[in-house]
Amino acid sequence: MKKSTSTKPDEEERLATLYSYDILDSQPEAEYDALTELAARIGQTPVSMLSFLGKNGSFTKSTFGVEQNGHTEIAFPLNAQQERSHAPIVVADCQDAGLRLGKLGPEYRFFAGFPVVSPNGFLLGFLSILDTQPSVLDQQQKHSLTLLAGQVTTLLEDRKKQRVLRQSYRLHREMEKQRALDRVNSDALINTTTDDIWSIDTNHRLIAFNDAFAEKMEQLLGQKVFPGSRALFPELIPADMHRAFSGFFRRALSGESFTETYCRPEKLKSGMEIWIELSAHPIRQQGTITGAAFFARTITERKLAENKIKESEANYRMLFDLSPLPKILLDVDTLEILEINRAALRCYGYEKHEILGYSMGMLLQEDEIGLFYEGIQRFLGKGVPEKINPSIHRTKTGELLQGELLIHELVYNDRKCVMAILNDHTEQLQAQSMKSQLANIMENSLNEIYIFDTKSLRFSYANRGALLNIGYGIDELQKLTPYTIKPEFGEAEFRSFIDPLISEEQEKLIFVTVHERKDGTRYPVEVHLQKMRYEGQPALVAIIIDITETKKTEQQLQELNELLEKSNRELEQFASITAHDLQEPLRMVSGFTSLLKKKYEKQLDEKGLQYIHYAMDGSIRMQQMIKDILEYSKAGRELTSMSVFSLREVLALVQNDLKKRISDEKAHLELPSQDLQLLGHQNSIYRLFLNLISNALKFIPPDSQPMVRIRVRQDPQKYHFTVEDNGIGIDPQDLPRLFQPFNRLHNKQTFAGTGLGLATCKKIVSNHGGEIWVTSQPGKGSQFHFTLPKGPGK
């Protein structure tokens, strides 16, 4: 290879070589953009550029990572353009080396330039990478970037060859046209061919023609033609043929030279369709069009071959596009995506317009791009498919795919390409990972898990938790059967018990039994048993839950319930006895106070009578309080005798008991129109409604007429009741303590009561499994809400 020198003739020759590529001052091109982007990826730098050394400075053809304004000058360090070795120039830190990189700015500290050298040894420019941070390149990166710089030269050479070929082709076409015109003008009557040759004047009359044309016209028209005859016979030829040739004649006589291909039914022999290629040229004499010459040849065989090729291409494209395997067609040198099928678009999540023309790098992890490119370069020229495995791919959403790529080398639109077919293993790997995780979870589960054969009933598997709890080793356990560790079962009983599972009458069995450990101790278990396949054979899997603690807890709860029930009975008995014992002296106090008033009323002054009134009133209130305490203690005790009863019947009893009070206070009571069947203790529900309606009648402003409305609605699980009044309402801060026993919001002079009515209501609702609450606004009334569960089948 010839090396450049600093002499003037060599520089002129170098510039001549550079200019021959017609690269300076040209527009950006995708091939070079792809190279600079790939250079930046390989060098792991943010900026790369391709620059050529012109006569008066450098011209940047392509950049990556910076804006390109046409002429971006760069002063290469160490007078790189004078370097004769054409070796790569790498400066780890330009600041330490005391260098500047031209107009690119002081922020660039790392520089690496890889010479672009012509085949005759002249330095054309550099493929450079830059970074704002000091950096280094390993040998693999340098080697790859040197290869990329060589690809630039290859692109330049291909560019020059294609330009020369195009120029040669244009010259050849012009010469062919001229020769054809000369042949037509000078010798239009060539009778050594079966193709039709004829010429016409401006009046569409024949000037000359060859024998082949004369024979076909005679067969078509049934008469001979002569010079001067009409060239078109509308009454003797098909209308479509007449229209077509009239158009051809007009075009040629207007000065147009053209070649047309058309298809028409053959009317001469077989009746089959034939394809004709017609060439037309105007005839000029001293610059004036005096006629036109035509040349027609039959190209049916060629056209059929072309149609078969097109059909084959269409079938191939259909197979490519509809293939279930993701397929991508790539340019060998730039990795540009030229074609991609539907399966690949679905796999990567892109639309076709989002991916065509871009680099394959957008579908790969960054550290995979260089390896992929090197893998393709090693594969080229071998003539056999090759796998690149493994490969990590990236979808549009950022998800990763893993699989192997099968690479085929081919030519597409005169470009060297490879077909990459993705065999996606992502789901298989995920399934294997999931299977491994599930196996790990099962093995390390604290619950016991056993698998045993459906015929011999011998254990084939037991997890770690089972072996630890049962006390056997796996080798020992595999000689045993499930009924061996279940003392309550013999073989016949156990086979009979699991027969519904084996015959698939049932999907699973759940039962409680006892297991016996190796050391003879026993513990209660809950067994979940179902049929499955294990290592290709029918088997039963048993998941065992040790319920020792559950049994202990149940026993403790049962003992506590018994103690609580006993305590409640004693408490109720105590309350009943206490209330009875308290009522007797109260009756005596009340009775003797009444006698004292009756006998000495006229002898006592006003204060004495007032004292007697206080004593009588206190005894009456004490009796009411004892009555309410008894009622509160009994609330819920009767729930052991629950029954189904009518809501309307209960409300009728309440209305009858409050009839006089409702009449005296001129109250309006609105009851639900529908009747419901309730499940519970009827007398308790009666007391519930009685207390709520009594309160609604009681807490009414003076001179107001009570309005009480009972509403009910329901959902699939419960009834929702509302008792609404127009009373004095309740202050929001009093709502939390409203249902507490002995809680009074008003003094006894304003509203009588003991403070146990609402507490009794809450106890009744809670014992029936419902909830009770209140909404209210002072001065605007209250709404007492409570729910009662529906009975079975409601």
Buried (B, 14 or more C-beta within 10 A) or exposed (E): EEEBEEEEEBBEBBBEBBEEBEBBEEEEBBBBBBBBBBBBBBBBBBBBBBBBBBEEEBBBBBBBBBEBEEEBBBBBBEEBBEBEEBEBBBBBBBEEEEBBBBEBEEEBBBBBBBBBBBEEBBBBBBBBBBBBEEBEBEEEBBBBBBBBBBBBBEBBEEBBEEEEEEEEEEEEEEEEEEEBBEBBBEEBEBEEEEBBBBBBBEEBBBBBBBBBBBBBBEEBBEEEBEEEBEBBBEEEBEEEBBEBBBEBBEBBBEEEBEEBEBEEEEEEEEEEEBBBBBBBBBBEEEEEBBBBBBBBBBBBEEBEEEEEEEEEEEEEEEEBBEBEBBBBBBBBBBBBBBBBBBBBBEBBBBEEEEBBEBBBBBBBBEEBBBEBBBBBEEBEEEEEEBBBEEBEBBBBEEEEBBBBBBBBBEEBEEBEBBBBBBBBBBEEBEEEEEEEEEEEEBEEBEBBBBBBBBEEBBBBBBBBBBBEBBBBEBEEBBEBBBBBBBEEBEEEEBBEBBEBBBEEEBEEBEEEBEBBEEEEEEBBBBBBBBBEEBEEEEBBBBBBBBBEEEEEEEEEEEEEEEEEEEEEEEEBEEBBEBBEEBBEEBEEBBEEBBEBBEEEEEEBEEEBEEEBEEBBEBBEBBBBBBBBBBBBBBBBBBBEEBEEBEBBEBBEBBBEBBEEBBEEBEBEBEBBEEEBEBBBBBBBBBBBBBBBBBBBBBBBEEEEEBBBBBBBEBEEEBBBBBBBBBBBBBEEEEBEEBBEBEEEBEEEEEBEBBBBBBBBBBBBBBBBEBEBBBBBEEEEBBBBBBBBBBEEEB
